[in-house]
Amino acid sequence: MNIEKKRAHEIQIISEMIDLYAKKHAINCDDLKQYAIKRTTCCPFMEQKTFCSACTVHCYKAEYRTQIKEIMRYSGPRLFFTHPILVIRHGLLSLEQKLKGASQ
């Protein structure tokens, strides 16, 4: 998968997770969403890593890191019910990256 497709996929996943959380908790997370998109767009490790959750460098500010972890914990399991194809594709990409890393 090329880097731009990978970035777009990661932005789509994180945006959906933030939207799901914000809708359920009736809060506005636009600031966090824009921050996450900016971090993903500028990520210099996109070629080597699978997704932000698997990255060795935590580029989020502490306040955003806490929020995004909470959102991922909440939205991760629930996202399957709203966007199953997106979740399956995400899982397959993660597995592909792990297998690629194991064979090298």
N, C-alpha and C positions, 0 to 999 in steps of 0.2 A: 504494500500500500504506500502511495507516495505521501510525502510529509504534509502537503496541503489538505489532502483528504483526511489524513489522520487528525490534523488540527480541527477541521470542520466537524469530524465525528466527536471529538472530545468536547468541543464547545457545545454541540447539540446535547450530549449526555448531561453535562453539568448544568446547562440551561434548563433542561427538563426536570432535573432533580431539584433545583432551586425553585422553579415554578410550582412543582408539586408540594413542596414544603410550605412555600409562602401561601398557597391557596388554602391548604389545610389549617394553617395556623393564623390565617387572616392578617398577615403582615406584609410589609413592602420590603423586598430584598433586592431592589434594583441596583443599589450601590454595590452589594456583594456580587451580583451577577456581572456587572460591568467590570469589576475588579478581576473576577475569575476569567472572563473573556480576554482581558488585557494580558493577564499572566500567561494564559495558554497561547495567545497570539505571539508573544515575545519569547516563548520558551526556547532556549538554545539546545535543550536535550531531546527535542521531539523525535529526532531520528533514532535515538538509542532506546528510549523508554517506551513502555506500553501506555500507561495513563498516569495522570498526576498522583493517583493513590499509590502507585508503585515507584514513584521517583525517590531517589536518595537525597535530593536537594529540596528542602522545603522553602519555597520562595514566597509563600504567603506571609503577610504580617501576622503576628500572634493573634490579634483580635479576629481577623478573617479566618485564620486556620481553625480556631475554636468553632466558629460558626459553620464552616464548611464541613468539618467532621460531624457535627450534629446533624446537618442536612443530609450528608451521605448515609449516616446510620439510619435516619428516618426513611429517606426516599429510596435507598438502594433496594430493599426488599419489596417495596410497594410499586416501584417503577415497572416491574414485570407485568402488573395488572393493567397499566395504562399504555405502555409501549413495549409489548413483548418482543417484537422484532428487533428493536433497538437494543434491548438487553441481551438477547441471544447473540446478536452481531458483536456486541461489546465482549461477551464471554468468549466467543470464538477468536476474536482478535487477541485477547489476553492469552488464551491457550496457545495460539500460534506463536506469539512472542516468547512465551515460556519455553516452548519446544525448540524454537530457534536458538535461544540462549543456552539450552541444555546440550545442543548438538555442537556448539562451538567450543 
